[in-house]
């Protein structure tokens, strides 16, 4: 079984579903959703995040089971690698009236926490994968339902925080410049609400309702 491929596919599917729910929540709350470039930006951002997660997942799988090395150094190294993904994203993102220069001082701590959490998740899943019949069974072996929901919620919260903090890195040129803060706040609220719903639904899908895994 291609464990890295499975983990990356599951991660991408979760991010796609998260983005879809965010767009559903924010639709109609702001004039920006009437402009195609906002939807394009959010969809492209999901692809970027999935690629950054792939970098982390691939490293974790290669390092397992020894997981040897200085964790802080590993996280710092992976953080630098994610900058390459960011740079490719910015170069290919052609959206009118937007200029992007990523200010890493605004997001470094948040992204490093996300990297560390994802590394720990991959290590934990790989440790239980040997006799698991499916990805879902592997998750149930590695997590209690409560711990799964807490960790997934934290990952999505950190993702939302990073997007909000990137507000300083995205410059809207006239005539949209004055609406940047309004849009950023509306987007963050939508991401928080979508996160709550997605965590609940993922928990039910993998663990079922109330029971021994709750």
C-alpha positions, 0 to 999 in steps of 0.5 A, spaced: 500 500 500 502 506 498 501 509 505 504 516 503 499 517 497 493 515 501 495 520 507 496 525 501 489 523 498 485 524 505 489 530 506 487 533 500 480 531 500 479 534 507 482 540 505 477 540 499 471 539 503 473 544 508 474 550 502 467 548 499 464 549 506 467 555 507 465 558 500 458 556 502 458 560 509 461 566 506 457 566 500 452 572 500 455 575 506 460 579 502 460 582 495 467 579 494 464 572 492 461 575 486 468 576 484 471 570 480 478 571 483 476 570 490 473 563 489 480 562 484 484 564 490 481 560 495 481 554 490 488 555 489 490 556 496 487 549 497 492 546 492 498 550 495 496 547 502 495 540 500 502 540 497 505 543 503 502 538 507 505 533 502 512 535 503 511 534 511 507 527 510 513 525 505 518 527 510 515 523 516 514 517 512 521 517 510 523 518 517 519 513 520 520 509 525 526 512 527 523 519 527 530 521 529 533 528 529 532 534 533 525 536 532 526 543 532 531 543 526 526 538 522 520 543 523 525 549 521 527 545 515 520 543 513 518 550 514 523 553 509 521 547 504 514 550 504 516 557 502 518 554 496 511 552 495 509 559 497 513 562 491 510 557 486 503 559 488 504 566 488 508 566 481 502 562 478 496 566 481 494 571 476 488 575 480 487 582 478 487 587 483 492 583 488 499 583 489 502 578 494 508 579 498 508 573 504 510 576 510 513 570 514 514 574 521 506 574 521 505 566 520 512 563 522 510 560 529 503 558 526 505 554 520 511 551 525 505 549 530 501 546 524 508 542 521 509 539 528 502 537 529 502 534 522 508 530 523 506 527 530 499 525 526 503 521 521 508 518 526 502 516 530 498 513 524 504 509 521 505 506 528 498 503 527 498 502 520 501 495 520 494 490 521 489 496 520 484 494 514 483 501 512 485 508 513 479 509 518 481 503 522 488 506 522 485 512 525 481 509 530 487 505 533 491 511 533 486 516 536 480 516 541 474 520 538 475 526 542 483 526 541 482 526 533 477 531 534 481 536 538 487 535 533 483 536 527 480 542 530 487 545 532 490 543 525 484 547 522 484 553 527 491 554 525 490 554 518 485 559 519 489 563 523 495 563 518 490 565 512 487 571 517 494 573 518 496 573 511 492 579 510 498 583 511 501 580 505 495 581 500 495 588 498 488 589 494 489 595 489 484 600 488 478 599 488 478 594 493 483 596 498 478 599 503 475 592 503 481 588 505 480 587 513 472 586 512 473 580 507 479 577 512 474 578 518 468 575 514 473 569 511 476 567 518 469 567 521 466 562 515 473 558 516 471 557 524 464 555 523 466 550 517 471 547 521 466 546 527 462 542 522 467 538 519 470 536 525 464 533 527 462 530 521 469 527 520 468 524 527 461 521 526 464 518 519 470 515 522 468 513 529 460 513 529 456 516 534 456 516 541 459 509 543 466 506 546 470 511 541 467 517 544 
